[in-house]
Amino acid sequence: MTQKIKKKSATKTAYSSPFSIYWEKKNYLFLILGFALLIIGYYIMSLGPWDSAESLIISPIILVLAYLFIFPLSIFAKKKAASENEQIKEKI
């Protein structure tokens, strides 16, 4: 007696990122902008002596801007709901 062996079909499922629900292109752009500002800020801080204007004034301003505004903006910027988009189109 021979038995037939059923083979499981090899179906591949495409997995999407779990962040695609919450993050859009603009979120990633803000995140990249934040990292770029961090690199620029720390680079400016390394220029010249420790008591230069770049190290004490300009660099901290850039770093505070990146840490307190750009990174939270990249996290908390949300997608517009479909109903909000429809309401905006109706008003126009």
N, C-alpha and C positions, 0 to 999 in steps of 0.2 A: 504494500500500500504506500502510495506516495501522497504526501500532503503538499498542498499548495501554500506557499509562504507569501503572504501579502507584504509588499514593500510599502513603506510609508512614502508618500509623495514628498519630494523635496521642494516645499514651497518656502520661498524666502519672503520674509516680511520686512518692509522698510521701516526702520525705526527713526522717528524724528526726535529732535532734541526736546527735552522737557521745558527748556526755556523759551521755545518758540511760541508758547501760549502767552507769555508775559513780555518778552523782549522783541523789539523790532530792530530795524536797521539803525534808527536814530539812537537807540540805547547803546548799541555797539560803537557808534561813532563818538558818543559822549565818553564812553569808557576809554577808547583809544586816545581821544583828546586829553583826558585826565592823565593817562600814562605819559603822553608826550609832554604835558606841562610839568609832571614830576621830574622827568629826565632833564628838561630845560632848567627847572628850578635848582636841582642839585648840581647841575653843571655850572650854573652861574655862581652858586655858593662856593664852588671849588676854585673859582678864579681869584687871583690876587691875594693879598694878605687877609687875615681873618677879620680885620677891622675896616675893610673897605666898604664903600656904599653898596656895592653889588651884593656882598655877603650879608650885610646887616639890614638892608632895606628892600631891595628889589627881589631877591631870592625868596625871602619869607612871604612876601605878598603873593608871588606866583604859587608857592606851595600851599598857602592858605586857600587861595582860589581853587586849586585842584582838589584839596582834601575836603573843604567845606561846601563847595558848590558843584563842581563838575561830577565827582564821584556819586554824591547823593542824587544828582539829577539823572545820571545814567541808570541808577537803580530804581528810582521812583517815577520816572516818566512812563506813563501808561499808554496803552493803545486806546484809541477812541472807539467807543462802542458803536455798533452798526446803527443803533437808534439815534445816537448823537449825530452821526454823519447824515442820516436822513433828515433830521430836524434842521440841520444847517443848510442842506440843499433846498428844503421847502421854503426857508426864509429868503433865499436868493431868488 
